[in-house]
Amino acid sequence: MDATQLLKGVLDVAVLAVVDGEDGYGYDVVRRLRAGGLQEVGDASVYGTLRRLYSAGALTSYVVPSDEGPHRKYYGITPQGRLMLEDQRKVWADFAITMNRLLQEVGAA
Amino acid sequence: MTTSTIAPQITAFATAVRTALADLTDEERDDLTEGLEADLAEAYAEDLTNTLPDPVEYATELRLAAGLPVREEKRESLLAALDQGWKRTREDLVNVIRRNPALAAAWGFLDSLRPMWWVMRAWVASWGLSAFFGSEAGFLPTSGLWWVVLAVAVTISVQWGRGRWGFRGLPVIVMIGNVIAAALVLPAVAIANDWQRNVEYAYYDNGPGDLTGVYLNGEQITNIFPYDREGKLLQDVRLFDQDGKPLATAVQGADGCIDPDCNEVGLWVPSVNENGVTAFNGYPMRMAAEGEKPQDRKPPFETVPPLVGKVAKDNQ
């Protein structure tokens, strides 16, 4: 099984969790996800996800101008995004427990 | 927005991504790609071995992750459609070759020769361009400018061959260019070869055509320094051969080296007789650099040992 396939389902909650810790711009979020162990995450997928979460009202965004280069678009979490994160955390935790149990039982049988 | 610190290939890549998202509203597109250059620049500054992905695929990934509709095939430009078609044909071809061991071995061998082709097509391009301007002659460039053109063409061709400096639609341009270059290679080589031979003939024609000159052991003498009985250098001595023909080492307009390293070239300056006729047999000849006064040539000896008389016996 390919971890990138699994990642598609959980990228939203992963991105929300990262931004919840601290506001970040696109590549900064990619870097933090990779540092967190999601090495395979594609940067375009992350940028697209940020945009979709923003449209859904889970994130706010603001532009920070830079003297040295093009400006950066930062994303921060909204109260709605925090609710979404909490909800998905529970879903993931339940799902992970279910899957672990299932796999262990099948493996033991 | 300042883009001065962004590498041009990143700017080009971001532009290609935006082009691939052209069917979205301005707002959607800006939302998706705002800060793209900064993000890419940071990503590629961090890992220089990174290569930029295909901008169209990148745009599709962005679009899918953002939950936006994927662009319909029919809205693609002709160039992009050709690009896609060429890509698929190539993939099919590669699969066919892989399945056949003999073809695969032959392909592997030809594949190793690809860099040669990159140089060859660059030569065809620069040669063709110089031919267009009428500056071609033989296989090699005729001047520094055309050497530069050749060098630039080789650089671009090799970089494209290595998959660098790409942009959207480039594969199609390269494909068309390859076909044209392949078609022109033989004619260009044939014409260049003709030129080369003509140039050689021209040298043969010009070489012995002018029979003036004084030779010593097959080497042309450029100047003569006469000394008198006391061993002092003489000026304006006129020399003739046994038939009364002037011993002329140079003719009108002939040039030579002013300095031993031949950094500067000057014209031989003839003498004039009282009838106003120029004489190229007055020695030592003087030389003038362009626009300057004639100057004496440095004699091989200031003086030579004086002569004391004739030998009593003959040579035998």
Interface residues (C-beta under 8 A of the other chain):
Chain A: L11 Y25 G26 Y27 V30 R31 G42 D43 A44 S45 V46 Y47 G48 T49 R51 R52 Y54 S55 V63 S66 D67 E68 G69 P70 H71 R72 K73
Chain B: M1 T2 T3 S4 T5 I6 D31 L32 E34 G35 L36 E37 A38 D39 L40 A41 E42 A43 E46 Y58 A59 E61 L62 R63 L64 A65 A66 G67 L68
